[in-house]
Amino acid sequence: MDLKLGLLTLALMGGLTMTTIAQTTEQQLPAPQTRGGKTLMEALTLRQTQRDFLPQKEIDAQTLSNLLWATWGINRPQLQKRTAPTAINSQAIDVYVATAQALWRYDAKENKLLLHKKGDLRCGKFKEAPVLFYYVAPPGDGWAKAHAGSLYQNAGLYCASIGLGNVVIGFKQTLEEIQSRCELPAGREVVVAQAFGWTK
Ligand SMILES: Cc1cc2nc3c(=O)[nH]c(=O)nc-3n(C[C@H](O)[C@H](O)[C@H](O)COP(=O)(O)O)c2cc1C
């Protein structure tokens, strides 16, 4: 079996780990599961911040795909519209995904992770969480924080529906560390971050 076929097989088996993902420049995510889970009212009842992550317990590719779709996926493909609203449908926000191996940008249209930078770019107090999202927008966009808030709430509700822990991170020094280490594209800055992991 060649390497590509081997990776695909692993992905189909749901056994794709982020270690495997880090060896490629882009990674097709499994199709998000958009059915099932808790009801919205149950998820709202359970939504909460959690900070005690199990650093060694990975978030599998299927869960990551579902989480990304819930956060900022395309829910009406014919209109290319998303799970969160944006002012005049600007869609001017990106989700970057930091793992122990690399930093990726979520491509919702292709349901892929695109490699942005290799290496462990998890920052701040919650850097042991297996996955962090960095919400990145144009600096002058007056709606950026509102947009990021919609995304992190979507993510938090999905977490509540499956029992995954998360914490939003607005701590200034952490955002500065992300900005200085991640080599974000020109004219892009991190607005807020969010850490995810299974809890103790
Ligand atoms: C914009 C924003 C920034 C936050 N920044 C941090 C942070 O830097 N560190 C942290 O531990 N919690 C942070 N939090 C989590 C809040 O402390 C938490 O939401 C609050 O205590 C209420 O708890 P709950 O989410 O369980 O309702 C942040 C939350 C928001 C919405």
The ligand as a Tripos MOL2 file, in Angstrom:
@<TRIPOS>MOLECULE
LIG
   31    33     1     0     0
SMALL
NO_CHARGES

@<TRIPOS>ATOM
      1 C1        -14.1560   36.9910   25.1640 C.3       1 LIG1
      2 C2        -13.8170   36.0190   26.2540 C.ar      1 LIG1
      3 C3        -12.5220   35.9620   26.7170 C.ar      1 LIG1
      4 C4        -12.1890   35.0300   27.7060 C.ar      1 LIG1
      5 N1        -10.8800   34.9330   28.0830 N.ar      1 LIG1
      6 C5        -10.5110   33.9860   28.9930 C.ar      1 LIG1
      7 C6         -9.1470   33.7940   29.2960 C.ar      1 LIG1
      8 O1         -8.2490   34.4350   28.7540 O.2       1 LIG1
      9 N2         -8.8240   32.8460   30.2200 N.ar      1 LIG1
     10 C7         -9.7950   32.0740   30.8120 C.ar      1 LIG1
     11 O2         -9.4480   31.2290   31.6510 O.2       1 LIG1
     12 N3        -11.1040   32.2240   30.5200 N.ar      1 LIG1
     13 C8        -11.4930   33.1470   29.6070 C.ar      1 LIG1
     14 N4        -12.8010   33.2830   29.2490 N.ar      1 LIG1
     15 C9        -13.8040   32.3860   29.8570 C.3       1 LIG1
     16 C10       -14.6230   33.1540   30.9140 C.3       1 LIG1
     17 O3        -13.8540   33.3180   32.0790 O.3       1 LIG1
     18 C11       -15.9000   32.3380   31.2060 C.3       1 LIG1
     19 O4        -16.6950   32.3090   30.0290 O.3       1 LIG1
     20 C12       -16.6740   32.9710   32.3260 C.3       1 LIG1
     21 O5        -16.0050   32.7990   33.5670 O.3       1 LIG1
     22 C13       -18.0800   32.3930   32.4620 C.3       1 LIG1
     23 O6        -18.0200   30.9860   32.6360 O.3       1 LIG1
     24 P1        -18.8580   30.0140   31.6990 P.3       1 LIG1
     25 O7        -18.3050   30.1340   30.3080 O.co2     1 LIG1
     26 O8        -18.6540   28.6460   32.2850 O.co2     1 LIG1
     27 O9        -20.2770   30.4580   31.7580 O.co2     1 LIG1
     28 C14       -13.1800   34.1850   28.2740 C.ar      1 LIG1
     29 C15       -14.4880   34.2670   27.7900 C.ar      1 LIG1
     30 C16       -14.7950   35.1610   26.7940 C.ar      1 LIG1
     31 C17       -16.2130   35.1770   26.2720 C.3       1 LIG1
@<TRIPOS>BOND
     1     1     2 1
     2     2     3 ar
     3     2    30 ar
     4     3     4 ar
     5     4     5 ar
     6     4    28 ar
     7     5     6 ar
     8     6     7 ar
     9     6    13 1
    10     7     8 2
    11     7     9 ar
    12     9    10 ar
    13    10    11 2
    14    10    12 ar
    15    12    13 ar
    16    13    14 ar
    17    14    15 1
    18    14    28 ar
    19    15    16 1
    20    16    17 1
    21    16    18 1
    22    18    19 1
    23    18    20 1
    24    20    21 1
    25    20    22 1
    26    22    23 1
    27    23    24 1
    28    24    25 2
    29    24    26 1
    30    24    27 1
    31    28    29 ar
    32    29    30 ar
    33    30    31 1
@<TRIPOS>SUBSTRUCTURE
     1 LIG1         1 GROUP 0 **** ****
